[in-house]
Amino acid sequence: MSPVPGTGDAPWFLDVVPVAHVSIIVLCWALVAIFLVDVFRNPRLDGNARIMWAS
């Protein structure tokens, strides 16, 4: 670490945290999409149940 603020190298986690955060957000949206497709393709659910599970 540098004694003067703003002149040293950034800590390693400042490079990793944003990438991990965006990756987790993308994973969550992908899971939501997968589950919604499953809800609407599931033959065991009727129309009202599909709406309830999708909301």
N, CA, C and O atoms as a Tripos MOL2 file, in Angstrom:
@<TRIPOS>MOLECULE
protein
  220   219    55     0     0
PROTEIN
NO_CHARGES

@<TRIPOS>ATOM
      1 N           0.8400   -1.1810    0.0000 N.3       1 MET1
      2 CA          0.0000    0.0000    0.0000 C.3       1 MET1
      3 C           0.8850    1.2430    0.0000 C.2       1 MET1
      4 O           1.9490    1.2860    0.6170 O.2       1 MET1
      5 N           0.4110    2.2210   -0.6970 N.am      2 SER2
      6 CA          1.1460    3.4720   -0.8000 C.3       2 SER2
      7 C           0.6990    4.4120    0.3190 C.2       2 SER2
      8 O          -0.4780    4.4270    0.6820 O.2       2 SER2
      9 N           1.6390    5.2050    0.8730 N.am      3 PRO3
     10 CA          1.2370    6.1470    1.9250 C.3       3 PRO3
     11 C           0.3990    7.3110    1.3900 C.2       3 PRO3
     12 O          -0.2680    7.9950    2.1660 O.2       3 PRO3
     13 N           0.4260    7.5440    0.0680 N.am      4 VAL4
     14 CA         -0.3540    8.6240   -0.5340 C.3       4 VAL4
     15 C          -1.6130    8.0110   -1.1560 C.2       4 VAL4
     16 O          -1.5080    7.1500   -2.0290 O.2       4 VAL4
     17 N          -2.7870    8.4390   -0.7210 N.am      5 PRO5
     18 CA         -4.0270    7.8680   -1.2710 C.3       5 PRO5
     19 C          -4.1380    8.0920   -2.7810 C.2       5 PRO5
     20 O          -3.8390    9.1710   -3.2930 O.2       5 PRO5
     21 N          -4.5710    7.0560   -3.4660 N.am      6 GLY6
     22 CA         -4.7970    7.1580   -4.9020 C.3       6 GLY6
     23 C          -3.5900    6.8970   -5.7720 C.2       6 GLY6
     24 O          -3.6820    7.0210   -6.9930 O.2       6 GLY6
     25 N          -2.4440    6.5350   -5.1800 N.am      7 THR7
     26 CA         -1.2430    6.3140   -5.9900 C.3       7 THR7
     27 C          -0.7970    4.8630   -6.0080 C.2       7 THR7
     28 O           0.0940    4.5110   -6.7800 O.2       7 THR7
     29 N          -1.3850    4.0150   -5.1860 N.am      8 GLY8
     30 CA         -0.9780    2.6170   -5.1350 C.3       8 GLY8
     31 C          -1.8620    1.7340   -5.9980 C.2       8 GLY8
     32 O          -2.8230    2.1950   -6.6130 O.2       8 GLY8
     33 N          -1.5180    0.4670   -6.0280 N.am      9 ASP9
     34 CA         -2.3360   -0.5050   -6.7520 C.3       9 ASP9
     35 C          -3.6140   -0.7820   -5.9700 C.2       9 ASP9
     36 O          -3.6240   -0.7540   -4.7390 O.2       9 ASP9
     37 N          -4.6820   -1.0470   -6.6990 N.am     10 ALA10
     38 CA         -5.9500   -1.3840   -6.0630 C.3      10 ALA10
     39 C          -5.8670   -2.7990   -5.4990 C.2      10 ALA10
     40 O          -5.1730   -3.6510   -6.0550 O.2      10 ALA10
     41 N          -6.5660   -3.0500   -4.4050 N.am     11 PRO11
     42 CA         -6.5890   -4.4090   -3.8620 C.3      11 PRO11
     43 C          -7.1830   -5.3900   -4.8770 C.2      11 PRO11
     44 O          -7.9850   -5.0060   -5.7280 O.2      11 PRO11
     45 N          -6.7830   -6.6460   -4.7790 N.am     12 TRP12
     46 CA         -7.1910   -7.6620   -5.7570 C.3      12 TRP12
     47 C          -8.7010   -7.8430   -5.8020 C.2      12 TRP12
     48 O          -9.2560   -8.1180   -6.8660 O.2      12 TRP12
     49 N          -9.3740   -7.6940   -4.6660 N.am     13 PHE13
     50 CA        -10.8080   -7.9720   -4.6350 C.3      13 PHE13
     51 C         -11.6240   -6.9220   -5.3760 C.2      13 PHE13
     52 O         -12.7810   -7.1790   -5.7090 O.2      13 PHE13
     53 N         -11.0670   -5.7580   -5.6420 N.am     14 LEU14
     54 CA        -11.8030   -4.7640   -6.4210 C.3      14 LEU14
     55 C         -11.9020   -5.1610   -7.8890 C.2      14 LEU14
     56 O         -12.7240   -4.6080   -8.6190 O.2      14 LEU14
     57 N         -11.0870   -6.1010   -8.3280 N.am     15 ASP15
     58 CA        -11.2120   -6.6520   -9.6710 C.3      15 ASP15
     59 C         -12.1600   -7.8430   -9.7140 C.2      15 ASP15
     60 O         -12.8130   -8.0810  -10.7300 O.2      15 ASP15
     61 N         -12.2380   -8.5850   -8.6290 N.am     16 VAL16
     62 CA        -13.0150   -9.8230   -8.5910 C.3      16 VAL16
     63 C         -14.4770   -9.5860   -8.2310 C.2      16 VAL16
     64 O         -15.3600  -10.2200   -8.8080 O.2      16 VAL16
     65 N         -14.7450   -8.7040   -7.3070 N.am     17 VAL17
     66 CA        -16.1010   -8.5120   -6.7930 C.3      17 VAL17
     67 C         -17.0880   -8.0690   -7.8850 C.2      17 VAL17
     68 O         -18.1710   -8.6480   -7.9650 O.2      17 VAL17
     69 N         -16.7760   -7.0830   -8.7210 N.am     18 PRO18
     70 CA        -17.7550   -6.7020   -9.7500 C.3      18 PRO18
     71 C         -18.0610   -7.8220  -10.7420 C.2      18 PRO18
     72 O         -19.2060   -7.9850  -11.1630 O.2      18 PRO18
     73 N         -17.0480   -8.5840  -11.1110 N.am     19 VAL19
     74 CA        -17.2620   -9.6960  -12.0390 C.3      19 VAL19
     75 C         -18.1350  -10.7660  -11.3880 C.2      19 VAL19
     76 O         -19.0470  -11.2940  -12.0240 O.2      19 VAL19
     77 N         -17.8640  -11.0820  -10.1410 N.am     20 ALA20
     78 CA        -18.6730  -12.0750   -9.4310 C.3      20 ALA20
     79 C         -20.1120  -11.5780   -9.2630 C.2      20 ALA20
     80 O         -21.0570  -12.3540   -9.4000 O.2      20 ALA20
     81 N         -20.2720  -10.3070   -8.9720 N.am     21 HIS21
     82 CA        -21.6010   -9.7380   -8.7770 C.3      21 HIS21
     83 C         -22.4270   -9.8190  -10.0670 C.2      21 HIS21
     84 O         -23.5800  -10.2490  -10.0380 O.2      21 HIS21
     85 N         -21.8550   -9.4180  -11.1680 N.am     22 VAL22
     86 CA        -22.5680   -9.4730  -12.4500 C.3      22 VAL22
     87 C         -22.8510  -10.9210  -12.8390 C.2      22 VAL22
     88 O         -23.9140  -11.2150  -13.3850 O.2      22 VAL22
     89 N         -21.9230  -11.8220  -12.5680 N.am     23 SER23
     90 CA        -22.1290  -13.2380  -12.8770 C.3      23 SER23
     91 C         -23.3020  -13.8170  -12.0830 C.2      23 SER23
     92 O         -24.0970  -14.5880  -12.6200 O.2      23 SER23
     93 N         -23.4060  -13.4520  -10.8310 N.am     24 ILE24
     94 CA        -24.5110  -13.9450  -10.0010 C.3      24 ILE24
     95 C         -25.8410  -13.3650  -10.4800 C.2      24 ILE24
     96 O         -26.8530  -14.0660  -10.4780 O.2      24 ILE24
     97 N         -25.8530  -12.1060  -10.8880 N.am     25 ILE25
     98 CA        -27.0890  -11.5010  -11.4120 C.3      25 ILE25
     99 C         -27.5320  -12.2300  -12.6790 C.2      25 ILE25
    100 O         -28.7140  -12.5370  -12.8350 O.2      25 ILE25
    101 N         -26.5970  -12.5070  -13.5790 N.am     26 VAL26
    102 CA        -26.9240  -13.2260  -14.8170 C.3      26 VAL26
    103 C         -27.4390  -14.6270  -14.4920 C.2      26 VAL26
    104 O         -28.4030  -15.0880  -15.1020 O.2      26 VAL26
    105 N         -26.8110  -15.2980  -13.5480 N.am     27 LEU27
    106 CA        -27.2600  -16.6300  -13.1420 C.3      27 LEU27
    107 C         -28.6820  -16.5800  -12.5770 C.2      27 LEU27
    108 O         -29.4940  -17.4540  -12.8830 O.2      27 LEU27
    109 N         -28.9910  -15.5870  -11.7700 N.am     28 CYS28
    110 CA        -30.3400  -15.4640  -11.2040 C.3      28 CYS28
    111 C         -31.3830  -15.2550  -12.2950 C.2      28 CYS28
    112 O         -32.4420  -15.8810  -12.2640 O.2      28 CYS28
    113 N         -31.0970  -14.3800  -13.2630 N.am     29 TRP29
    114 CA        -32.0490  -14.1450  -14.3540 C.3      29 TRP29
    115 C         -32.2170  -15.3960  -15.2150 C.2      29 TRP29
    116 O         -33.3150  -15.6800  -15.6920 O.2      29 TRP29
    117 N         -31.1270  -16.1430  -15.4140 N.am     30 ALA30
    118 CA        -31.2280  -17.3890  -16.1840 C.3      30 ALA30
    119 C         -32.1090  -18.3970  -15.4500 C.2      30 ALA30
    120 O         -32.9180  -19.0820  -16.0770 O.2      30 ALA30
    121 N         -31.9620  -18.4940  -14.1340 N.am     31 LEU31
    122 CA        -32.7980  -19.4100  -13.3620 C.3      31 LEU31
    123 C         -34.2620  -18.9920  -13.3930 C.2      31 LEU31
    124 O         -35.1430  -19.8470  -13.4870 O.2      31 LEU31
    125 N         -34.5350  -17.7000  -13.3150 N.am     32 VAL32
    126 CA        -35.9180  -17.2240  -13.4180 C.3      32 VAL32
    127 C         -36.5090  -17.6270  -14.7680 C.2      32 VAL32
    128 O         -37.6450  -18.0970  -14.8330 O.2      32 VAL32
    129 N         -35.7510  -17.4460  -15.8350 N.am     33 ALA33
    130 CA        -36.2350  -17.8110  -17.1690 C.3      33 ALA33
    131 C         -36.4930  -19.3100  -17.2650 C.2      33 ALA33
    132 O         -37.5120  -19.7280  -17.8140 O.2      33 ALA33
    133 N         -35.5880  -20.1140  -16.7420 N.am     34 ILE34
    134 CA        -35.7520  -21.5730  -16.7810 C.3      34 ILE34
    135 C         -37.0000  -21.9930  -16.0040 C.2      34 ILE34
    136 O         -37.7730  -22.8280  -16.4760 O.2      34 ILE34
    137 N         -37.1980  -21.4210  -14.8230 N.am     35 PHE35
    138 CA        -38.3570  -21.7880  -14.0160 C.3      35 PHE35
    139 C         -39.6630  -21.3390  -14.6600 C.2      35 PHE35
    140 O         -40.6620  -22.0530  -14.5770 O.2      35 PHE35
    141 N         -39.6760  -20.1700  -15.3010 N.am     36 LEU36
    142 CA        -40.8930  -19.7260  -15.9810 C.3      36 LEU36
    143 C         -41.2340  -20.6240  -17.1630 C.2      36 LEU36
    144 O         -42.4040  -20.9310  -17.3870 O.2      36 LEU36
    145 N         -40.2410  -21.0420  -17.9090 N.am     37 VAL37
    146 CA        -40.4850  -21.9610  -19.0180 C.3      37 VAL37
    147 C         -41.0340  -23.2750  -18.4710 C.2      37 VAL37
    148 O         -41.9530  -23.8550  -19.0490 O.2      37 VAL37
    149 N         -40.4750  -23.7420  -17.3650 N.am     38 ASP38
    150 CA        -40.9430  -24.9900  -16.7630 C.3      38 ASP38
    151 C         -42.3900  -24.8670  -16.2830 C.2      38 ASP38
    152 O         -43.1770  -25.8000  -16.4410 O.2      38 ASP38
    153 N         -42.7410  -23.7280  -15.7020 N.am     39 VAL39
    154 CA        -44.1190  -23.5270  -15.2240 C.3      39 VAL39
    155 C         -45.1010  -23.6170  -16.3810 C.2      39 VAL39
    156 O         -46.1400  -24.2660  -16.2600 O.2      39 VAL39
    157 N         -44.7900  -22.9800  -17.4910 N.am     40 PHE40
    158 CA        -45.7470  -22.9450  -18.5930 C.3      40 PHE40
    159 C         -45.7400  -24.2200  -19.4400 C.2      40 PHE40
    160 O         -46.6590  -24.4340  -20.2310 O.2      40 PHE40
    161 N         -44.7380  -25.0530  -19.2910 N.am     41 ARG41
    162 CA        -44.7110  -26.3300  -20.0200 C.3      41 ARG41
    163 C         -45.1490  -27.5080  -19.1630 C.2      41 ARG41
    164 O         -45.2800  -28.6210  -19.6720 O.2      41 ARG41
    165 N         -45.3740  -27.2900  -17.8940 N.am     42 ASN42
    166 CA        -45.7240  -28.3670  -16.9830 C.3      42 ASN42
    167 C         -47.1860  -28.7730  -17.1930 C.2      42 ASN42
    168 O         -48.0870  -27.9670  -16.9600 O.2      42 ASN42
    169 N         -47.4320  -30.0120  -17.6290 N.am     43 PRO43
    170 CA        -48.8130  -30.4390  -17.8860 C.3      43 PRO43
    171 C         -49.6290  -30.6630  -16.6100 C.2      43 PRO43
    172 O         -50.8540  -30.7640  -16.6830 O.2      43 PRO43
    173 N         -48.9880  -30.7420  -15.4580 N.am     44 ARG44
    174 CA        -49.7150  -30.9810  -14.2110 C.3      44 ARG44
    175 C         -50.3780  -29.7320  -13.6580 C.2      44 ARG44
    176 O         -51.1660  -29.8180  -12.7170 O.2      44 ARG44
    177 N         -50.0680  -28.5580  -14.2340 N.am     45 LEU45
    178 CA        -50.6520  -27.3130  -13.7490 C.3      45 LEU45
    179 C         -51.7420  -26.8440  -14.6970 C.2      45 LEU45
    180 O         -51.5790  -26.8840  -15.9160 O.2      45 LEU45
    181 N         -52.8550  -26.3990  -14.1260 N.am     46 ASP46
    182 CA        -53.8920  -25.8030  -14.9760 C.3      46 ASP46
    183 C         -53.6060  -24.3060  -15.1310 C.2      46 ASP46
    184 O         -52.6060  -23.8120  -14.6080 O.2      46 ASP46
    185 N         -54.4630  -23.5880  -15.8360 N.am     47 GLY47
    186 CA        -54.2240  -22.1800  -16.1400 C.3      47 GLY47
    187 C         -54.0580  -21.3040  -14.9190 C.2      47 GLY47
    188 O         -53.1550  -20.4680  -14.8680 O.2      47 GLY47
    189 N         -54.9330  -21.4910  -13.9220 N.am     48 ASN48
    190 CA        -54.8560  -20.6690  -12.7150 C.3      48 ASN48
    191 C         -53.6000  -20.9680  -11.9180 C.2      48 ASN48
    192 O         -52.9820  -20.0520  -11.3740 O.2      48 ASN48
    193 N         -53.2180  -22.2120  -11.8390 N.am     49 ALA49
    194 CA        -52.0070  -22.5770  -11.1030 C.3      49 ALA49
    195 C         -50.7660  -22.0150  -11.7880 C.2      49 ALA49
    196 O         -49.8220  -21.5920  -11.1210 O.2      49 ALA49
    197 N         -50.7690  -22.0110  -13.1160 N.am     50 ARG50
    198 CA        -49.6200  -21.4430  -13.8460 C.3      50 ARG50
    199 C         -49.4570  -19.9650  -13.5270 C.2      50 ARG50
    200 O         -48.3450  -19.4900  -13.2960 O.2      50 ARG50
    201 N         -50.5660  -19.2460  -13.5170 N.am     51 ILE51
    202 CA        -50.4990  -17.8140  -13.2210 C.3      51 ILE51
    203 C         -50.0030  -17.5960  -11.8010 C.2      51 ILE51
    204 O         -49.1970  -16.7000  -11.5490 O.2      51 ILE51
    205 N         -50.4860  -18.4180  -10.8720 N.am     52 MET52
    206 CA        -50.0580  -18.2740   -9.4820 C.3      52 MET52
    207 C         -48.5660  -18.5470   -9.3320 C.2      52 MET52
    208 O         -47.8730  -17.7880   -8.6550 O.2      52 MET52
    209 N         -48.0580  -19.6080   -9.9440 N.am     53 TRP53
    210 CA        -46.6510  -19.9580   -9.8340 C.3      53 TRP53
    211 C         -45.7640  -18.9570  -10.5650 C.2      53 TRP53
    212 O         -44.6240  -18.7380  -10.1550 O.2      53 TRP53
    213 N         -46.2580  -18.3500  -11.6290 N.am     54 ALA54
    214 CA        -45.4460  -17.4170  -12.4000 C.3      54 ALA54
    215 C         -45.3740  -16.0360  -11.7510 C.2      54 ALA54
    216 O         -44.4520  -15.2700  -12.0320 O.2      54 ALA54
    217 N         -46.3270  -15.7150  -10.8920 N.am     55 SER55
    218 CA        -46.3210  -14.3720  -10.3060 C.3      55 SER55
    219 C         -45.4630  -14.2790   -9.0600 C.2      55 SER55
    220 O         -45.3620  -13.2100   -8.4580 O.2      55 SER55
@<TRIPOS>BOND
     1     1     2 1
     2     2     3 1
     3     3     4 2
     4     3     5 am
     5     5     6 1
     6     6     7 1
     7     7     8 2
     8     7     9 am
     9     9    10 1
    10    10    11 1
    11    11    12 2
    12    11    13 am
    13    13    14 1
    14    14    15 1
    15    15    16 2
    16    15    17 am
    17    17    18 1
    18    18    19 1
    19    19    20 2
    20    19    21 am
    21    21    22 1
    22    22    23 1
    23    23    24 2
    24    23    25 am
    25    25    26 1
    26    26    27 1
    27    27    28 2
    28    27    29 am
    29    29    30 1
    30    30    31 1
    31    31    32 2
    32    31    33 am
    33    33    34 1
    34    34    35 1
    35    35    36 2
    36    35    37 am
    37    37    38 1
    38    38    39 1
    39    39    40 2
    40    39    41 am
    41    41    42 1
    42    42    43 1
    43    43    44 2
    44    43    45 am
    45    45    46 1
    46    46    47 1
    47    47    48 2
    48    47    49 am
    49    49    50 1
    50    50    51 1
    51    51    52 2
    52    51    53 am
    53    53    54 1
    54    54    55 1
    55    55    56 2
    56    55    57 am
    57    57    58 1
    58    58    59 1
    59    59    60 2
    60    59    61 am
    61    61    62 1
    62    62    63 1
    63    63    64 2
    64    63    65 am
    65    65    66 1
    66    66    67 1
    67    67    68 2
    68    67    69 am
    69    69    70 1
    70    70    71 1
    71    71    72 2
    72    71    73 am
    73    73    74 1
    74    74    75 1
    75    75    76 2
    76    75    77 am
    77    77    78 1
    78    78    79 1
    79    79    80 2
    80    79    81 am
    81    81    82 1
    82    82    83 1
    83    83    84 2
    84    83    85 am
    85    85    86 1
    86    86    87 1
    87    87    88 2
    88    87    89 am
    89    89    90 1
    90    90    91 1
    91    91    92 2
    92    91    93 am
    93    93    94 1
    94    94    95 1
    95    95    96 2
    96    95    97 am
    97    97    98 1
    98    98    99 1
    99    99   100 2
   100    99   101 am
   101   101   102 1
   102   102   103 1
   103   103   104 2
   104   103   105 am
   105   105   106 1
   106   106   107 1
   107   107   108 2
   108   107   109 am
   109   109   110 1
   110   110   111 1
   111   111   112 2
   112   111   113 am
   113   113   114 1
   114   114   115 1
   115   115   116 2
   116   115   117 am
   117   117   118 1
   118   118   119 1
   119   119   120 2
   120   119   121 am
   121   121   122 1
   122   122   123 1
   123   123   124 2
   124   123   125 am
   125   125   126 1
   126   126   127 1
   127   127   128 2
   128   127   129 am
   129   129   130 1
   130   130   131 1
   131   131   132 2
   132   131   133 am
   133   133   134 1
   134   134   135 1
   135   135   136 2
   136   135   137 am
   137   137   138 1
   138   138   139 1
   139   139   140 2
   140   139   141 am
   141   141   142 1
   142   142   143 1
   143   143   144 2
   144   143   145 am
   145   145   146 1
   146   146   147 1
   147   147   148 2
   148   147   149 am
   149   149   150 1
   150   150   151 1
   151   151   152 2
   152   151   153 am
   153   153   154 1
   154   154   155 1
   155   155   156 2
   156   155   157 am
   157   157   158 1
   158   158   159 1
   159   159   160 2
   160   159   161 am
   161   161   162 1
   162   162   163 1
   163   163   164 2
   164   163   165 am
   165   165   166 1
   166   166   167 1
   167   167   168 2
   168   167   169 am
   169   169   170 1
   170   170   171 1
   171   171   172 2
   172   171   173 am
   173   173   174 1
   174   174   175 1
   175   175   176 2
   176   175   177 am
   177   177   178 1
   178   178   179 1
   179   179   180 2
   180   179   181 am
   181   181   182 1
   182   182   183 1
   183   183   184 2
   184   183   185 am
   185   185   186 1
   186   186   187 1
   187   187   188 2
   188   187   189 am
   189   189   190 1
   190   190   191 1
   191   191   192 2
   192   191   193 am
   193   193   194 1
   194   194   195 1
   195   195   196 2
   196   195   197 am
   197   197   198 1
   198   198   199 1
   199   199   200 2
   200   199   201 am
   201   201   202 1
   202   202   203 1
   203   203   204 2
   204   203   205 am
   205   205   206 1
   206   206   207 1
   207   207   208 2
   208   207   209 am
   209   209   210 1
   210   210   211 1
   211   211   212 2
   212   211   213 am
   213   213   214 1
   214   214   215 1
   215   215   216 2
   216   215   217 am
   217   217   218 1
   218   218   219 1
   219   219   220 2
@<TRIPOS>SUBSTRUCTURE
     1 MET1         2 RESIDUE 1 A MET
     2 SER2         6 RESIDUE 1 A SER
     3 PRO3        10 RESIDUE 1 A PRO
     4 VAL4        14 RESIDUE 1 A VAL
     5 PRO5        18 RESIDUE 1 A PRO
     6 GLY6        22 RESIDUE 1 A GLY
     7 THR7        26 RESIDUE 1 A THR
     8 GLY8        30 RESIDUE 1 A GLY
     9 ASP9        34 RESIDUE 1 A ASP
    10 ALA10       38 RESIDUE 1 A ALA
    11 PRO11       42 RESIDUE 1 A PRO
    12 TRP12       46 RESIDUE 1 A TRP
    13 PHE13       50 RESIDUE 1 A PHE
    14 LEU14       54 RESIDUE 1 A LEU
    15 ASP15       58 RESIDUE 1 A ASP
    16 VAL16       62 RESIDUE 1 A VAL
    17 VAL17       66 RESIDUE 1 A VAL
    18 PRO18       70 RESIDUE 1 A PRO
    19 VAL19       74 RESIDUE 1 A VAL
    20 ALA20       78 RESIDUE 1 A ALA
    21 HIS21       82 RESIDUE 1 A HIS
    22 VAL22       86 RESIDUE 1 A VAL
    23 SER23       90 RESIDUE 1 A SER
    24 ILE24       94 RESIDUE 1 A ILE
    25 ILE25       98 RESIDUE 1 A ILE
    26 VAL26      102 RESIDUE 1 A VAL
    27 LEU27      106 RESIDUE 1 A LEU
    28 CYS28      110 RESIDUE 1 A CYS
    29 TRP29      114 RESIDUE 1 A TRP
    30 ALA30      118 RESIDUE 1 A ALA
    31 LEU31      122 RESIDUE 1 A LEU
    32 VAL32      126 RESIDUE 1 A VAL
    33 ALA33      130 RESIDUE 1 A ALA
    34 ILE34      134 RESIDUE 1 A ILE
    35 PHE35      138 RESIDUE 1 A PHE
    36 LEU36      142 RESIDUE 1 A LEU
    37 VAL37      146 RESIDUE 1 A VAL
    38 ASP38      150 RESIDUE 1 A ASP
    39 VAL39      154 RESIDUE 1 A VAL
    40 PHE40      158 RESIDUE 1 A PHE
    41 ARG41      162 RESIDUE 1 A ARG
    42 ASN42      166 RESIDUE 1 A ASN
    43 PRO43      170 RESIDUE 1 A PRO
    44 ARG44      174 RESIDUE 1 A ARG
    45 LEU45      178 RESIDUE 1 A LEU
    46 ASP46      182 RESIDUE 1 A ASP
    47 GLY47      186 RESIDUE 1 A GLY
    48 ASN48      190 RESIDUE 1 A ASN
    49 ALA49      194 RESIDUE 1 A ALA
    50 ARG50      198 RESIDUE 1 A ARG
    51 ILE51      202 RESIDUE 1 A ILE
    52 MET52      206 RESIDUE 1 A MET
    53 TRP53      210 RESIDUE 1 A TRP
    54 ALA54      214 RESIDUE 1 A ALA
    55 SER55      218 RESIDUE 1 A SER
